[in-house]
Amino acid sequence: MTHIPAYEEGHTLKKHLLCTSAIIGCAMAAPATAQQWDLAWGGFMSQHVAYTDLSGTMSGTGVGQVDNDGIGFHSSSEIIFTPSVTLDNGLTFGINIQMEGENGGGGADGIDETYMSISGDTLGRIDIGSENSAGYKSMVAAPEVTSMAINSPSVSAFIPLSASTGGPLPGIFRGAMVSAYTEVGRNNDTQRITYYTPSFNGLTVGVSYARNNGGNAVNNANNNNAASVKDIFDIGVNYSQTFGTTSVNIGARYGTGDGQLVNQGDLDTWGIGAQIGFGDFTVGAHYAENDNGYGNGFGDQEGWSFGATYDAPGPWAFEALTFQGESSGTGGVGTAAAPGAKEEYIAYRIGASRDLGPGVDWDIYAIWAEADDKTTAATEIEGTVIGTAINLSF
């Protein structure tokens, strides 16, 4: 039995189903007959219902206390098109286009990643287009079985942690304060080229280059003047192997780019994570950092996760994990953060997932999370979420 959650950052479900968000350990499936297109597609949907209890202050925003108390709903879904063809020379050419199921999705008209792949047994794999970097896709963090992520965090749908949901934390997407899956300057699915080596006894290395961070799944991002970071290089390393009843999965990443804002130098990000399985038990953790490129450390982030899962005999799997991160503050572009100013994010989750049948899981979970921004005023929010979800994948 396999329990696979779906969430925005890390895309665990899509990794399992379609190998679209993590090349490590995945190979593009070849059509049954060479030189005939395999018009494959798939996707997922998660529907959440949860009760939320909030407390805290939101001063300085003119909004007052964020009113998310009570029963709420959250949906996450994508349709993913992955047609491919294998030529007589053994090379496979493929397309990956991911369409968000909710309005205001990853890009224009709800299109998220969109890229071409070229792969072969001895070649490895080349990705060209709007997609996350090799470093992002190589990372490993604490294991989990339910689909309301605190390593992203999707839980902002119920506890408004980020500014985009009315919360106190600005500028956190793709940053180490809230996620193991970081990017240089927190770029998102920008146009890039990536190469992954073939697997050598479980070891895979990937390297990426993006001209700039000019957009998410946009048609043309060659104008460096419109970007805040250019010449983005990433490298990712992943090792995955099984020894009897023990499994090991280790990931590490490093990335750097040339900052274009006032007083800004090179930006970088790095991280390392691991999961070790002992029979039905898996434990794992990660640590990651983002350097924002300013000499005074303004906007720098760090974060870590730790957790464990138990795949019980029968249909149930269980989890317990935490994510904790902090930022040096965001007092203004190119300025020093106020003395002692800091942004903090802390979350804990326990949960269980039951396999109901092919591609159908039922989750139950409890989450406590807190966001605290001391940069300009004492603003904080904390909340408890008790929820359930049905996850469909095909």
LOSE-913874 format. One record per residue (C-alpha): x, y, z; residue number from 1. Coordinates in Angstrom, 1 decimal, m for minus. Layout:
(pt (X, Y, Z), NUM) ...
# end
This chain:
(pt (0.0, 0.0, 0.0), 1) (pt (1.2, 3.5, m0.9), 2) (pt (m0.1, 6.7, 0.7), 3) (pt (0.8, 9.7, m1.5), 4) (pt (m0.3, 13.2, m0.5), 5) (pt (m0.8, 16.1, m3.0), 6) (pt (0.5, 19.6, m2.3), 7) (pt (1.8, 22.6, m4.1), 8) (pt (5.4, 22.7, m3.2), 9) (pt (7.1, 19.3, m3.7), 10) (pt (4.2, 18.0, m5.8), 11) (pt (4.4, 14.6, m4.1), 12) (pt (1.3, 13.2, m5.8), 13) (pt (2.5, 14.2, m9.2), 14) (pt (5.9, 12.7, m8.6), 15) (pt (4.3, 9.4, m7.8), 16) (pt (1.8, 9.4, m10.7), 17) (pt (3.5, 11.0, m13.6), 18) (pt (7.2, 11.7, m12.7), 19) (pt (6.4, 15.3, m13.6), 20) (pt (7.8, 17.1, m10.7), 21) (pt (10.8, 15.0, m9.7), 22) (pt (13.1, 13.4, m12.3), 23) (pt (15.0, 11.6, m9.6), 24) (pt (14.2, 7.9, m9.8), 25) (pt (11.7, 8.5, m12.7), 26) (pt (12.1, 7.8, m16.4), 27) (pt (9.7, 8.8, m19.1), 28) (pt (7.5, 5.8, m20.0), 29) (pt (8.2, 4.7, m23.5), 30) (pt (5.2, 3.9, m25.7), 31) (pt (4.6, 0.2, m26.5), 32) (pt (5.5, 0.7, m30.2), 33) (pt (8.4, 2.9, m31.3), 34) (pt (7.6, 6.0, m33.3), 35) (pt (3.9, 6.1, m32.3), 36) (pt (2.8, 8.9, m30.0), 37) (pt (1.5, 7.8, m26.6), 38) (pt (m1.2, 10.5, m25.8), 39) (pt (m0.9, 10.1, m22.0), 40) (pt (m2.6, 12.3, m19.5), 41) (pt (m3.5, 12.2, m15.8), 42) (pt (m4.1, 14.4, m12.9), 43) (pt (m5.3, 14.7, m9.3), 44) (pt (m7.9, 16.5, m7.1), 45) (pt (m7.9, 17.0, m3.3), 46) (pt (m11.0, 18.4, m1.6), 47) (pt (m10.6, 19.5, 2.0), 48) (pt (m13.2, 20.3, 4.7), 49) (pt (m11.8, 21.6, 8.0), 50) (pt (m12.6, 23.5, 11.2), 51) (pt (m10.2, 26.4, 12.0), 52) (pt (m9.8, 28.3, 15.3), 53) (pt (m7.6, 31.4, 15.1), 54) (pt (m6.1, 33.9, 17.5), 55) (pt (m3.4, 36.6, 17.4), 56) (pt (m3.1, 40.2, 16.2), 57) (pt (m2.8, 41.7, 12.7), 58) (pt (m1.9, 45.4, 13.5), 59) (pt (m0.5, 47.8, 10.9), 60) (pt (m2.5, 46.3, 8.0), 61) (pt (m5.8, 48.2, 8.4), 62) (pt (m7.5, 44.8, 8.2), 63) (pt (m7.7, 43.8, 11.9), 64) (pt (m8.1, 40.3, 13.0), 65) (pt (m8.3, 37.9, 10.0), 66) (pt (m11.7, 36.1, 10.1), 67) (pt (m11.1, 32.5, 9.1), 68) (pt (m12.7, 30.9, 12.1), 69) (pt (m15.2, 28.1, 11.5), 70) (pt (m15.7, 25.5, 8.8), 71) (pt (m13.9, 26.1, 5.5), 72) (pt (m13.0, 24.4, 2.3), 73) (pt (m9.9, 24.0, 0.1), 74) (pt (m9.5, 22.5, m3.4), 75) (pt (m6.3, 21.5, m5.2), 76) (pt (m6.4, 20.0, m8.6), 77) (pt (m4.5, 19.7, m11.9), 78) (pt (m4.9, 18.0, m15.3), 79) (pt (m1.4, 17.0, m16.6), 80) (pt (m0.8, 16.2, m20.3), 81) (pt (2.3, 14.0, m21.0), 82) (pt (2.3, 12.8, m24.6), 83) (pt (5.5, 11.2, m25.8), 84) (pt (7.1, 9.3, m28.7), 85) (pt (10.1, 7.0, m28.8), 86) (pt (12.1, 6.9, m32.0), 87) (pt (13.8, 3.9, m33.5), 88) (pt (17.2, 5.3, m32.2), 89) (pt (15.9, 4.9, m28.6), 90) (pt (15.4, 8.6, m27.8), 91) (pt (12.1, 9.6, m26.2), 92) (pt (10.6, 13.1, m26.9), 93) (pt (7.9, 14.2, m24.6), 94) (pt (5.7, 17.2, m23.6), 95) (pt (4.6, 18.1, m20.1), 96) (pt (1.8, 20.7, m19.7), 97) (pt (0.1, 21.1, m16.3), 98) (pt (m3.2, 22.9, m16.1), 99) (pt (m4.4, 24.2, m12.7), 100) (pt (m8.0, 23.3, m11.8), 101) (pt (m8.7, 26.5, m9.8), 102) (pt (m8.8, 30.1, m11.0), 103) (pt (m5.7, 32.2, m10.2), 104) (pt (m3.5, 29.1, m10.7), 105) (pt (0.2, 28.9, m11.5), 106) (pt (0.3, 31.0, m14.6), 107) (pt (m1.6, 32.7, m17.4), 108) (pt (m4.9, 30.9, m18.0), 109) (pt (m4.1, 28.6, m15.1), 110) (pt (m1.1, 26.9, m16.9), 111) (pt (1.6, 25.9, m14.5), 112) (pt (4.7, 24.0, m15.7), 113) (pt (5.1, 23.6, m19.5), 114) (pt (8.2, 22.0, m21.0), 115) (pt (9.7, 19.5, m23.4), 116) (pt (11.8, 16.5, m22.5), 117) (pt (14.4, 14.5, m24.4), 118) (pt (15.6, 11.3, m22.7), 119) (pt (17.4, 8.0, m23.4), 120) (pt (19.0, 5.2, m21.5), 121) (pt (22.5, 6.5, m22.0), 122) (pt (21.7, 10.1, m22.6), 123) (pt (19.9, 10.8, m19.3), 124) (pt (17.3, 13.5, m19.6), 125) (pt (17.1, 17.1, m20.9), 126) (pt (14.2, 19.4, m20.0), 127) (pt (13.6, 22.7, m21.8), 128) (pt (10.9, 25.1, m20.8), 129) (pt (9.1, 26.5, m17.8), 130) (pt (9.8, 24.2, m14.9), 131) (pt (11.5, 24.1, m11.5), 132) (pt (15.2, 23.6, m11.3), 133) (pt (17.2, 20.4, m10.8), 134) (pt (18.0, 21.6, m7.3), 135) (pt (14.3, 22.0, m6.4), 136) (pt (13.4, 18.6, m7.8), 137) (pt (16.3, 16.8, m6.1), 138) (pt (15.5, 17.8, m2.5), 139) (pt (14.2, 15.5, 0.2), 140) (pt (12.3, 16.6, 3.4), 141) (pt (10.4, 15.0, 6.3), 142) (pt (8.1, 12.2, 5.1), 143) (pt (4.3, 12.7, 5.2), 144) (pt (1.1, 10.8, 4.3), 145) (pt (m1.7, 13.4, 4.3), 146) (pt (m2.3, 16.2, 1.7), 147) (pt (m2.6, 19.4, 3.7), 148) (pt (1.0, 20.5, 3.6), 149) (pt (2.9, 22.4, 6.3), 150) (pt (6.0, 22.2, 4.1), 151) (pt (4.8, 24.8, 1.5), 152) (pt (2.5, 25.6, 3.2), 153) (pt (m0.9, 24.8, 1.8), 154) (pt (m2.3, 25.3, 5.3), 155) (pt (m2.4, 29.0, 4.5), 156) (pt (m5.8, 28.2, 3.0), 157) (pt (m7.1, 27.9, 6.6), 158) (pt (m4.5, 29.7, 8.7), 159) (pt (m3.6, 32.9, 6.8), 160) (pt (0.2, 32.9, 7.2), 161) (pt (1.4, 34.7, 4.1), 162) (pt (0.5, 38.2, 2.8), 163) (pt (m1.3, 36.7, m0.2), 164) (pt (m3.8, 35.2, 2.2), 165) (pt (m4.0, 38.2, 4.5), 166) (pt (m1.4, 37.0, 7.0), 167) (pt (1.8, 38.6, 8.4), 168) (pt (4.5, 37.0, 6.4), 169) (pt (5.5, 38.7, 3.1), 170) (pt (7.8, 37.1, 0.5), 171) (pt (7.9, 33.5, 1.6), 172) (pt (6.9, 31.5, m1.5), 173) (pt (9.7, 29.1, m2.6), 174) (pt (11.8, 30.3, 0.4), 175) (pt (13.5, 28.3, 3.1), 176) (pt (11.4, 29.8, 5.9), 177) (pt (8.4, 27.8, 4.8), 178) (pt (9.7, 25.1, 2.4), 179) (pt (12.4, 22.6, 1.8), 180) (pt (11.8, 23.1, m2.0), 181) (pt (13.6, 26.5, m2.4), 182) (pt (14.6, 28.4, m5.5), 183) (pt (17.2, 31.2, m6.1), 184) (pt (15.4, 34.5, m5.4), 185) (pt (12.2, 32.3, m5.0), 186) (pt (11.7, 32.1, m8.7), 187) (pt (8.9, 29.9, m9.9), 188) (pt (8.8, 27.7, m13.1), 189) (pt (10.8, 30.2, m15.1), 190) (pt (12.1, 29.2, m18.5), 191) (pt (15.3, 27.1, m18.2), 192) (pt (17.2, 24.2, m19.5), 193) (pt (18.1, 21.2, m17.2), 194) (pt (20.1, 18.1, m17.7), 195) (pt (19.9, 15.0, m15.5), 196) (pt (22.4, 12.1, m15.7), 197) (pt (21.3, 8.5, m15.9), 198) (pt (21.0, 6.8, m12.6), 199) (pt (24.3, 5.3, m11.4), 200) (pt (23.3, 2.7, m8.7), 201) (pt (20.7, 5.2, m7.4), 202) (pt (22.8, 8.3, m7.8), 203) (pt (21.5, 11.1, m10.1), 204) (pt (22.9, 14.6, m10.7), 205) (pt (21.1, 17.5, m12.4), 206) (pt (22.2, 20.9, m13.5), 207) (pt (20.0, 23.9, m14.6), 208) (pt (20.4, 27.3, m16.2), 209) (pt (17.8, 30.0, m16.4), 210) (pt (18.5, 33.4, m18.1), 211) (pt (16.5, 35.2, m15.4), 212) (pt (13.5, 34.9, m13.1), 213) (pt (11.3, 36.8, m15.7), 214) (pt (8.0, 34.8, m15.2), 215) (pt (6.1, 31.7, m14.4), 216) (pt (5.2, 29.7, m17.6), 217) (pt (5.5, 32.8, m19.8), 218) (pt (6.1, 32.7, m23.6), 219) (pt (9.2, 35.0, m23.6), 220) (pt (11.4, 35.9, m20.6), 221) (pt (14.5, 37.1, m22.4), 222) (pt (14.3, 40.7, m21.2), 223) (pt (16.8, 40.9, m18.4), 224) (pt (15.7, 44.5, m17.6), 225) (pt (12.3, 43.1, m16.5), 226) (pt (13.9, 40.6, m14.1), 227) (pt (15.3, 41.0, m10.5), 228) (pt (17.7, 38.0, m10.9), 229) (pt (19.6, 36.8, m13.9), 230) (pt (22.0, 34.0, m14.8), 231) (pt (20.5, 31.4, m12.4), 232) (pt (22.5, 28.2, m12.0), 233) (pt (21.4, 25.2, m10.0), 234) (pt (22.7, 21.8, m9.2), 235) (pt (20.9, 18.9, m7.5), 236) (pt (22.1, 15.5, m6.3), 237) (pt (19.8, 12.7, m5.2), 238) (pt (20.7, 9.2, m4.0), 239) (pt (17.9, 6.6, m3.6), 240) (pt (18.6, 2.9, m2.8), 241) (pt (17.1, 0.0, m1.0), 242) (pt (19.1, m2.5, 1.1), 243) (pt (16.8, m5.4, 2.1), 244) (pt (14.1, m3.8, 4.3), 245) (pt (16.0, m0.5, 4.7), 246) (pt (15.6, 2.3, 2.2), 247) (pt (17.6, 5.5, 1.8), 248) (pt (16.8, 8.7, 0.0), 249) (pt (19.2, 11.6, 0.2), 250) (pt (18.9, 14.9, m1.6), 251) (pt (21.0, 18.1, m1.8), 252) (pt (20.9, 21.3, m3.8), 253) (pt (22.8, 24.5, m4.4), 254) (pt (21.8, 27.4, m6.6), 255) (pt (23.0, 31.0, m7.3), 256) (pt (22.1, 34.0, m9.4), 257) (pt (23.1, 37.6, m10.1), 258) (pt (20.9, 40.0, m8.2), 259) (pt (19.7, 43.1, m10.1), 260) (pt (18.2, 45.3, m7.4), 261) (pt (19.9, 48.2, m5.6), 262) (pt (22.8, 47.2, m3.3), 263) (pt (22.2, 43.5, m4.1), 264) (pt (24.9, 41.0, m4.9), 265) (pt (24.7, 37.3, m5.7), 266) (pt (21.7, 35.4, m4.4), 267) (pt (22.0, 31.7, m3.5), 268) (pt (20.2, 28.9, m1.9), 269) (pt (21.3, 25.5, m0.5), 270) (pt (19.7, 22.6, 1.3), 271) (pt (20.1, 19.0, 2.3), 272) (pt (17.6, 16.3, 3.3), 273) (pt (17.2, 12.6, 3.9), 274) (pt (14.7, 9.9, 4.5), 275) (pt (15.5, 6.5, 5.9), 276) (pt (13.0, 3.6, 6.0), 277) (pt (13.1, 0.7, 8.3), 278) (pt (10.4, m1.8, 7.3), 279) (pt (7.1, 0.1, 7.8), 280) (pt (8.7, 3.1, 9.5), 281) (pt (10.2, 6.1, 7.8), 282) (pt (12.0, 9.0, 9.4), 283) (pt (13.4, 12.1, 7.7), 284) (pt (14.5, 15.7, 8.0), 285) (pt (16.0, 18.6, 6.0), 286) (pt (17.7, 21.9, 6.5), 287) (pt (17.8, 24.8, 3.9), 288) (pt (18.8, 28.4, 3.5), 289) (pt (18.1, 31.3, 1.1), 290) (pt (20.6, 34.2, 0.9), 291) (pt (19.0, 37.3, m0.5), 292) (pt (22.2, 38.9, m1.6), 293) (pt (22.5, 41.9, 0.8), 294) (pt (25.5, 42.3, 3.0), 295) (pt (23.4, 43.0, 6.1), 296) (pt (21.6, 39.7, 5.7), 297) (pt (18.2, 41.5, 5.0), 298) (pt (15.6, 39.0, 3.9), 299) (pt (17.8, 35.9, 4.4), 300) (pt (15.8, 32.7, 5.3), 301) (pt (16.4, 29.3, 6.9), 302) (pt (14.2, 26.4, 7.8), 303) (pt (14.1, 22.8, 8.8), 304) (pt (11.7, 19.9, 9.0), 305) (pt (11.6, 16.6, 10.9), 306) (pt (9.0, 13.8, 10.9), 307) (pt (8.1, 10.1, 10.8), 308) (pt (5.5, 7.9, 9.2), 309) (pt (4.2, 4.4, 9.9), 310) (pt (2.6, 2.3, 7.1), 311) (pt (0.5, 0.0, 9.2), 312) (pt (m0.6, m3.4, 8.1), 313) (pt (m3.9, m2.9, 6.2), 314) (pt (m5.1, 0.3, 4.6), 315) (pt (m3.9, 2.9, 7.1), 316) (pt (m0.7, 5.0, 7.3), 317) (pt (0.2, 7.6, 10.1), 318) (pt (2.4, 10.6, 10.4), 319) (pt (3.8, 13.2, 12.8), 320) (pt (6.0, 16.1, 11.6), 321) (pt (7.1, 19.6, 12.2), 322) (pt (8.3, 22.5, 10.0), 323) (pt (10.1, 25.5, 11.5), 324) (pt (11.7, 28.5, 9.8), 325) (pt (12.7, 32.1, 10.1), 326) (pt (13.7, 35.2, 8.1), 327) (pt (15.9, 38.2, 9.0), 328) (pt (13.0, 40.5, 8.1), 329) (pt (11.9, 42.5, 5.1), 330) (pt (12.1, 46.1, 6.2), 331) (pt (12.5, 47.4, 2.6), 332) (pt (14.5, 46.5, m0.5), 333) (pt (18.2, 47.2, 0.0), 334) (pt (17.7, 48.4, 3.6), 335) (pt (18.8, 46.9, 6.9), 336) (pt (16.1, 45.1, 8.9), 337) (pt (15.2, 46.7, 12.2), 338) (pt (17.4, 45.5, 15.1), 339) (pt (16.2, 42.2, 16.2), 340) (pt (13.5, 42.1, 13.6), 341) (pt (12.5, 38.6, 12.5), 342) (pt (9.8, 36.7, 10.8), 343) (pt (9.0, 33.2, 12.1), 344) (pt (7.0, 30.2, 11.0), 345) (pt (6.3, 27.2, 13.2), 346) (pt (3.9, 24.3, 12.3), 347) (pt (3.1, 20.8, 13.6), 348) (pt (0.9, 18.2, 12.1), 349) (pt (m0.4, 14.7, 13.0), 350) (pt (m2.5, 12.7, 10.6), 351) (pt (m3.6, 9.5, 9.0), 352) (pt (m4.4, 8.4, 5.5), 353) (pt (m6.6, 5.4, 4.5), 354) (pt (m6.3, 3.7, 1.1), 355) (pt (m9.9, 3.3, m0.2), 356) (pt (m9.0, 1.9, m3.6), 357) (pt (m7.0, 2.6, m6.8), 358) (pt (m6.2, 6.3, m6.8), 359) (pt (m8.5, 7.1, m3.8), 360) (pt (m7.3, 8.1, m0.3), 361) (pt (m9.1, 9.5, 2.7), 362) (pt (m7.1, 11.8, 5.1), 363) (pt (m7.7, 13.1, 8.6), 364) (pt (m5.3, 15.5, 10.2), 365) (pt (m4.7, 18.1, 13.0), 366) (pt (m2.4, 21.1, 12.4), 367) (pt (m1.2, 23.9, 14.7), 368) (pt (0.7, 26.7, 13.0), 369) (pt (1.9, 30.2, 13.9), 370) (pt (3.3, 33.1, 11.8), 371) (pt (5.0, 36.0, 13.6), 372) (pt (6.3, 39.2, 12.0), 373) (pt (8.3, 41.6, 14.2), 374) (pt (9.7, 43.6, 11.3), 375) (pt (7.6, 46.8, 11.5), 376) (pt (5.0, 46.0, 14.1), 377) (pt (3.9, 43.2, 16.3), 378) (pt (1.8, 41.1, 14.0), 379) (pt (1.2, 37.5, 14.5), 380) (pt (m1.5, 34.9, 13.9), 381) (pt (m1.8, 31.3, 15.1), 382) (pt (m4.4, 28.7, 14.5), 383) (pt (m5.5, 25.1, 14.9), 384) (pt (m7.0, 23.1, 12.0), 385) (pt (m8.9, 19.8, 12.3), 386) (pt (m9.6, 18.6, 8.8), 387) (pt (m10.4, 15.8, 6.4), 388) (pt (m9.8, 15.3, 2.7), 389) (pt (m10.5, 13.0, m0.2), 390) (pt (m7.6, 12.7, m2.6), 391) (pt (m8.3, 11.4, m6.2), 392) (pt (m5.5, 10.6, m8.6), 393) (pt (m5.6, 9.0, m12.1), 394) 
# end
